[in-house]
């Protein structure tokens, strides 16, 4: 409480054991309105809130365990496409492809090689419906990652698109992928091995890596139900895309706090509420 020129923060502590630890990170001072309220979500600590329905593509499950376009969870799903999981710091140290890190046992959505005999090459679609009654100033946040040598062809290229519709209105794009065929990106596996691949994927013009990072987009409109539509098409078993922590919030974020720091802080608090402790995203 208060205003002035300088703010002094004092940390006082006393601990008495070498087997007790306390850590702090992302110390942030913000000004303005309160942080936005998370009103609906899915795949957050393997839980959902105000999720009315989830409908996957009719072709799911695919005939090949190496292909995927659905929700997965390490230790729960009977099989997960190898391309989406980074086992380099766990069961397979030579692994050179993957996004979901060792210890990330929360539910996520994975995409690998949807252009297969089950789909005959058509686009695949998954749909989420959330209750957003009474909410305004909406925003969508999704943790995203991708790794592979993608293609940008307008007819056979790899892509994903997140769009939204409120109460049956026209769908509007929130996130659109693209591929930079003139670039090479070096990914770092959790075990420390660098892997360089051509033609990385981007979301709304920002490069994706094999680390899940939050992307945020404002949503225009109000209503009772928000429908999120994920459309995708990928054509290789060595290209992977993953999503986690799909969150709809209402309100206005603090104007002076960086988006990355603000989202990390919220995720730390949310993880403490759901798990007592939460795995790290690198």
C-alpha positions in Angstrom: 0.0 0.0 0.0 1.2 3.5 -0.9 3.1 5.4 -3.5 6.6 7.1 -3.6 9.9 7.0 -5.4 11.6 3.9 -4.0 10.3 0.6 -2.8 12.5 -1.4 -0.4 11.7 -5.1 -0.1 13.2 -6.9 3.0 13.5 -10.7 3.1 14.0 -12.1 6.6 14.6 -15.8 7.1 16.0 -18.5 9.4 16.5 -22.2 8.5 18.2 -24.9 10.5 18.9 -27.9 8.3 20.9 -28.8 5.2 17.9 -30.9 4.0 15.5 -28.0 3.9 15.3 -25.6 0.9 13.4 -22.5 0.0 13.6 -20.8 -3.4 12.2 -17.6 -5.0 12.1 -16.5 -8.6 10.3 -13.9 -10.8 10.1 -11.1 -8.2 7.8 -8.6 -10.0 6.3 -5.3 -9.0 3.3 -4.3 -11.1 1.0 -1.3 -11.3 -2.5 -1.0 -12.5 -5.5 -3.3 -12.4 -5.6 -6.7 -10.7 -4.4 -9.7 -12.7 -6.9 -11.4 -15.0 -9.1 -14.1 -13.5 -8.8 -17.6 -15.0 -12.5 -18.5 -15.7 -12.0 -21.7 -17.7 -9.2 -24.1 -18.6 -8.2 -27.5 -19.7 -5.0 -29.6 -19.5 -3.9 -27.5 -16.4 -2.4 -30.0 -14.0 -4.5 -32.6 -15.8 -7.7 -30.9 -14.7 -10.3 -28.7 -16.4 -12.7 -25.9 -15.3 -16.0 -24.9 -16.9 -15.3 -27.3 -19.8 -18.6 -28.2 -21.3 -17.3 -30.6 -23.9 -14.3 -31.8 -25.8 -14.6 -33.5 -29.1 -11.7 -35.0 -31.0 -11.5 -35.8 -34.7 -13.6 -38.8 -35.9 -10.4 -40.6 -37.1 -9.0 -40.8 -33.6 -7.4 -43.1 -32.5 -5.0 -43.5 -35.4 -4.0 -47.0 -36.4 -0.3 -46.3 -35.9 1.0 -45.6 -32.4 3.6 -43.2 -33.9 0.8 -40.9 -35.1 -1.3 -38.7 -32.9 -3.9 -35.9 -32.6 -5.3 -36.1 -29.2 -4.8 -35.7 -25.5 -1.9 -37.7 -23.9 -0.5 -38.2 -20.4 2.8 -39.8 -19.6 2.2 -42.8 -17.3 -1.5 -42.9 -18.1 -1.9 -43.1 -21.9 -1.3 -46.6 -23.3 0.9 -45.2 -26.0 2.3 -41.8 -27.0 4.0 -40.9 -30.3 7.7 -41.1 -29.6 8.3 -37.8 -31.5 6.5 -35.7 -29.0 8.2 -36.9 -25.8 11.8 -35.9 -24.9 13.3 -39.0 -23.2 16.9 -37.7 -23.3 17.1 -37.1 -19.6 15.2 -40.2 -18.8 14.6 -43.6 -20.3 16.4 -43.0 -23.7 19.5 -40.7 -23.4 20.2 -40.8 -27.2 16.8 -39.2 -27.9 17.1 -36.3 -30.4 13.4 -35.4 -30.8 10.7 -34.4 -28.4 8.9 -31.6 -26.5 7.4 -33.1 -23.3 10.1 -33.3 -20.7 11.0 -36.0 -18.2 8.8 -35.4 -15.2 6.0 -33.6 -17.0 3.2 -36.1 -16.2 0.4 -33.6 -16.8 -2.1 -34.0 -19.7 -1.2 -32.4 -23.0 -2.4 -32.3 -26.6 0.1 -33.8 -29.1 0.2 -33.7 -32.9 2.3 -36.0 -35.0 1.8 -37.2 -38.6 -1.9 -36.5 -39.1 -1.5 -37.0 -42.9 -1.9 -40.8 -42.8 -4.2 -43.6 -44.0 -6.7 -42.9 -41.3 -7.4 -39.4 -42.6 -6.5 -39.8 -46.3 -4.6 -36.5 -45.9 -7.5 -34.3 -44.8 -7.2 -31.7 -42.1 -8.1 -32.9 -38.6 -10.1 -31.0 -36.1 -10.6 -31.0 -32.3 -13.1 -28.8 -30.5 -13.4 -27.5 -26.9 -16.6 -25.8 -25.6 -16.3 -23.7 -22.4 -18.9 -21.8 -20.3 -17.9 -18.1 -20.2 -21.2 -16.7 -18.9 -20.8 -13.2 -17.4 -17.2 -12.8 -18.4 -15.7 -10.0 -20.5 -12.3 -8.8 -21.7 -11.4 -12.4 -22.6 -8.0 -13.7 -23.5 -6.7 -17.2 -24.5 -3.4 -18.5 -23.3 -1.8 -21.8 -24.5 1.6 -23.3 -23.8 3.0 -24.3 -27.2 6.0 -26.2 -28.5 7.1 -27.7 -31.8 10.2 -29.5 -33.1 10.9 -30.9 -36.5 11.8 -30.1 -40.1 8.4 -28.8 -41.2 7.1 -27.9 -44.7 5.5 -24.7 -45.8 3.8 -25.8 -49.1 0.3 -24.2 -49.5 -1.1 -27.6 -50.4 0.9 -30.2 -48.5 2.5 -28.0 -45.8 2.4 -28.6 -42.0 0.2 -26.2 -40.0 -2.1 -25.7 -37.0 -4.7 -23.1 -36.4 -6.5 -22.2 -33.2 -9.8 -20.3 -33.8 -12.7 -19.4 -31.6 -16.4 -18.7 -31.8 -18.8 -17.3 -29.2 -22.4 -18.5 -29.1 -22.2 -19.9 -32.6 -20.8 -16.8 -34.3 -18.3 -16.7 -37.1 -14.9 -18.3 -36.2 -12.0 -16.0 -35.6 -8.3 -17.0 -35.7 -6.4 -16.7 -32.4 -3.2 -18.5 -33.3 -1.9 -19.4 -36.8 1.2 -21.3 -37.4 3.7 -20.8 -40.2 7.0 -22.4 -41.3 10.3 -20.5 -42.1 11.9 -22.6 -44.8 14.8 -20.3 -45.0 15.9 -20.8 -41.4 17.7 -23.4 -39.3 16.9 -23.7 -35.6 19.0 -25.4 -32.9 16.9 -27.2 -30.2 18.4 -28.3 -26.9 17.2 -31.7 -25.6 16.6 -32.0 -21.9 19.7 -34.2 -21.6 21.8 -31.3 -23.0 22.3 -32.5 -26.7 21.9 -29.7 -29.3 19.9 -30.7 -32.4 19.8 -28.4 -35.5 16.9 -28.8 -37.9 15.8 -26.8 -40.9 12.4 -25.2 -41.4 11.2 -24.4 -37.9 7.5 -23.7 -37.1 6.2 -20.4 -35.7 3.0 -19.3 -34.0 1.7 -15.8 -34.9 5.2 -15.1 -36.2 7.1 -16.2 -33.1 9.4 -19.2 -33.3 8.4 -22.3 -31.4 11.0 -24.5 -29.7 10.9 -27.9 -27.9 10.2 -26.0 -24.7 6.6 -25.3 -23.9 6.1 -21.5 -23.7 2.8 -19.6 -23.1 1.3 -17.6 -26.0 -1.5 -15.2 -25.3 -4.2 -13.8 -27.7 -7.1 -11.4 -26.9 -10.6 -12.8 -27.7 -13.2 -10.3 -29.0 -16.8 -10.6 -27.7 -18.9 -11.9 -24.8 -21.5 -14.5 -24.5 -22.4 -17.8 -22.8 -20.2 -20.4 -24.6 -16.8 -20.2 -26.1 -15.9 -22.8 -28.7 -12.2 -23.3 -29.5 -11.3 -25.1 -32.7 -7.9 -26.7 -33.3 -7.3 -27.5 -37.0 -4.1 -29.2 -38.1 -2.3 -31.2 -40.8 1.3 -32.6 -40.4 3.0 -35.1 -42.6 5.9 -36.7 -40.9 6.5 -39.0 -37.9 9.6 -36.9 -37.0 7.7 -33.6 -36.6 5.9 -32.9 -33.4 3.6 -30.1 -31.9 2.4 -30.0 -28.3 0.0 -27.8 -26.3 -0.7 -27.6 -22.6 -2.3 -25.2 -20.1 -5.2 -24.0 -22.3 -6.6 -21.1 -20.2 -9.4 -18.6 -20.8 -9.1 -15.5 -18.6 -11.3 -12.5 -18.0 -10.1 -9.0 -17.1 -7.1 -6.8 -17.9 -3.5 -7.9 -17.1 -1.3 -5.5 -15.2 0.0 -2.9 -17.7 3.6 -2.7 -16.4 4.4 -6.4 -15.9 5.9 -8.4 -18.7 3.7 -11.1 -20.3 6.3 -13.8 -19.7 6.9 -13.0 -16.1 3.2 -12.6 -15.3 2.3 -15.9 -16.9 5.2 -17.8 -15.1 4.1 -16.4 -11.8 0.5 -17.4 -12.3 1.6 -20.9 -13.3 3.7 -21.3 -10.2 0.8 -20.3 -8.0 -1.6 -22.5 -9.9 0.9 -25.4 -9.6 1.1 -25.0 -5.9 -2.7 -25.1 -5.6 -3.1 -28.3 -7.7 0.0 -30.3 -6.7 1.7 -28.9 -3.7 4.7 -28.7 -6.1 4.9 -28.6 -9.9 7.4 -29.8 -12.4 9.6 -27.2 -14.1 9.4 -26.1 -17.7 12.8 -25.5 -19.2 
